[in-house]
Amino acid sequence: MRASHLVAILALGVLSACSLADRERTLHDLRTNSGEPEEFGILPNKPLEAPESFAELPTPTPGGANRTDQTPKADAVAALGGNPARLAAGDGVGAGDQALVARASRFGRNPQVRAQLAAEDEEFRKRKSLFTFSVLPTDEYYNAYRRQALDPYLWLQRYRAAGARTPTAPPGN
């Protein structure tokens, strides 16, 4: 092999490594590679209904919600007996939840905790996904977060040894 060939191969390797720096950092491999449509990716719309009066229809908003769009969270809240309108109330705390929020934040709270956690998790995923290349698609999510997972049976034994009342648990594998 000539030296020029070796230099060209090394240059291609360096260029391809540079392109990996800006790739999306995902640890879950959700590709199906089957060539068939994903049956859970198809969401049917709600049935069309004629309104009592066409004058009561809202004005169309480009990119906005449609009356026939699926609303799974609101549907779940309604099915469990809740008020789906409270989901769209905004970021404010409802009157029924103010006592709970006041009690939970009695020692102080950081209003930016979600943004801070998202940034720290993004940095963690960048570090963990640097050297996860494999020929076959693999799911690296559980390997990356393995050290942060709790062993439920270890903690069950510790609480029982301390005399705390614990519920029954299925046998461990």
C-alpha positions as CSV (number, residue, x, y, z in Angstrom):
1,M,0.0,0.0,0.0
2,R,1.4,3.4,-0.9
3,A,1.7,6.2,1.6
4,S,-0.7,8.3,-0.4
5,H,-3.4,5.6,0.0
6,L,-2.8,5.5,3.8
7,V,-3.1,9.3,4.1
8,A,-6.3,9.3,2.1
9,I,-7.8,6.6,4.3
10,L,-6.8,8.5,7.5
11,A,-8.2,11.7,6.1
12,L,-11.6,10.0,5.4
13,G,-11.6,8.6,8.9
14,V,-11.0,12.0,10.5
15,L,-13.7,13.6,8.3
16,S,-16.2,11.0,9.2
17,A,-15.3,11.3,12.9
18,C,-16.0,15.1,12.7
19,S,-19.5,14.4,11.3
20,L,-20.3,12.3,14.4
21,A,-19.8,15.3,16.7
22,D,-23.0,16.9,15.6
23,R,-25.2,13.8,15.4
24,E,-28.4,13.5,17.5
25,R,-27.6,11.8,20.8
26,T,-30.1,9.0,21.2
27,L,-29.6,5.9,23.3
28,H,-32.8,4.1,22.3
29,D,-32.8,2.5,18.9
30,L,-36.4,2.6,17.8
31,R,-35.9,1.7,14.2
32,T,-37.9,-1.2,12.9
33,N,-35.9,-2.0,9.7
34,S,-38.8,-4.3,8.7
35,G,-40.0,-2.3,5.6
36,E,-43.5,-2.5,6.9
37,P,-45.6,0.3,8.3
38,E,-45.6,0.9,12.0
39,E,-49.0,0.0,13.2
40,F,-48.8,2.1,16.4
41,G,-47.7,5.1,14.4
42,I,-51.1,5.5,12.7
43,L,-53.5,7.6,14.8
44,P,-57.1,7.8,13.6
45,N,-58.9,11.1,13.9
46,K,-62.0,11.6,15.9
47,P,-65.2,11.2,13.9
48,L,-66.5,14.3,12.1
49,E,-69.5,15.9,13.6
50,A,-71.7,18.6,12.1
51,P,-72.0,21.5,14.6
52,E,-75.4,22.9,15.6
53,S,-74.6,26.1,13.9
54,F,-71.7,26.8,11.5
55,A,-71.4,30.3,13.0
56,E,-70.1,28.8,16.2
57,L,-67.1,27.2,14.5
58,P,-63.8,28.8,15.6
59,T,-61.8,30.7,13.0
60,P,-59.1,28.5,11.5
61,T,-55.6,28.9,12.8
62,P,-52.7,27.7,10.7
63,G,-50.7,25.1,12.6
64,G,-53.3,25.1,15.4
65,A,-55.4,22.3,16.8
66,N,-58.2,20.7,14.9
67,R,-61.5,19.6,16.4
68,T,-60.9,16.1,15.1
69,D,-57.3,15.8,16.4
70,Q,-56.6,13.1,19.0
71,T,-56.2,14.4,22.6
72,P,-55.0,11.3,24.5
73,K,-54.2,13.2,27.8
74,A,-57.5,15.0,27.9
75,D,-59.3,11.7,27.0
76,A,-57.5,9.9,29.8
77,V,-58.3,12.6,32.3
78,A,-62.0,12.5,31.3
79,A,-62.1,8.7,31.4
80,L,-60.7,8.8,35.0
81,G,-63.4,11.3,36.1
82,G,-61.2,14.5,35.9
83,N,-61.7,17.8,34.2
84,P,-59.8,17.9,30.9
85,A,-60.1,21.7,30.8
86,R,-57.6,21.9,33.6
87,L,-54.9,20.6,31.3
88,A,-55.1,23.7,29.2
89,A,-55.1,26.0,32.2
90,G,-51.4,26.9,31.6
91,D,-48.4,26.8,33.8
92,G,-50.1,28.3,36.8
93,V,-51.0,26.2,39.8
94,G,-54.8,25.7,40.1
95,A,-56.6,26.6,43.3
96,G,-57.1,23.0,44.3
97,D,-53.3,22.3,44.1
98,Q,-51.9,25.4,45.8
99,A,-51.8,23.8,49.2
100,L,-50.0,20.8,47.9
101,V,-47.4,22.9,46.0
102,A,-46.9,25.1,49.1
103,R,-46.3,22.1,51.3
104,A,-43.9,20.4,48.8
105,S,-41.9,23.7,48.4
106,R,-41.7,24.7,52.0
107,F,-37.9,24.3,52.0
108,G,-37.6,26.2,48.8
109,R,-37.7,25.2,45.1
110,N,-35.9,26.0,41.9
111,P,-38.3,27.1,39.2
112,Q,-35.6,26.2,36.5
113,V,-35.1,22.7,37.7
114,R,-36.6,21.1,34.6
115,A,-34.4,23.1,32.2
116,Q,-31.4,22.4,34.4
117,L,-32.1,18.7,34.5
118,A,-32.7,18.6,30.7
119,A,-29.4,20.2,30.0
120,E,-27.5,17.9,32.4
121,D,-29.2,14.9,30.9
122,E,-28.3,16.0,27.4
123,E,-24.7,16.3,28.4
124,F,-24.8,12.9,30.1
125,R,-26.2,11.4,26.9
126,K,-23.5,13.0,24.8
127,R,-20.8,11.5,27.0
128,K,-22.5,8.0,27.0
129,S,-23.1,7.9,23.3
130,L,-19.6,8.8,22.1
131,F,-18.4,5.3,21.7
132,T,-21.6,3.3,21.1
133,F,-21.0,2.5,17.5
134,S,-21.9,-1.1,16.6
135,V,-22.6,-2.9,13.3
136,L,-25.9,-4.3,14.6
137,P,-28.5,-1.9,16.0
138,T,-28.5,-2.1,19.7
139,D,-30.3,-0.3,22.5
140,E,-27.8,1.4,24.7
141,Y,-30.3,3.2,27.0
142,Y,-30.3,0.7,29.8
143,N,-26.5,0.3,29.7
144,A,-26.0,4.1,30.0
145,Y,-28.4,4.5,33.0
146,R,-27.5,1.2,34.7
147,R,-25.5,2.9,37.5
148,Q,-28.4,5.2,38.3
149,A,-31.0,2.4,38.7
150,L,-32.2,1.2,42.1
151,D,-32.4,-2.4,43.0
152,P,-35.9,-2.7,44.3
153,Y,-35.3,-6.0,46.2
154,L,-32.2,-4.6,48.0
155,W,-34.3,-1.7,49.2
156,L,-37.2,-3.9,50.1
157,Q,-34.8,-6.0,52.3
158,R,-33.3,-2.9,53.9
159,Y,-36.7,-1.4,54.8
160,R,-37.9,-4.7,56.2
161,A,-34.8,-5.1,58.3
162,A,-35.4,-1.6,59.6
163,G,-38.9,-2.6,60.7
164,A,-40.8,-0.6,58.2
165,R,-44.1,-2.1,56.9
166,T,-43.7,-3.0,53.3
167,P,-46.1,-4.4,50.8
168,T,-45.6,-7.9,49.3
169,A,-43.5,-8.1,46.2
170,P,-43.2,-10.6,43.4
171,P,-40.2,-12.9,43.7
172,G,-37.0,-11.6,42.1
173,N,-35.5,-13.3,39.1
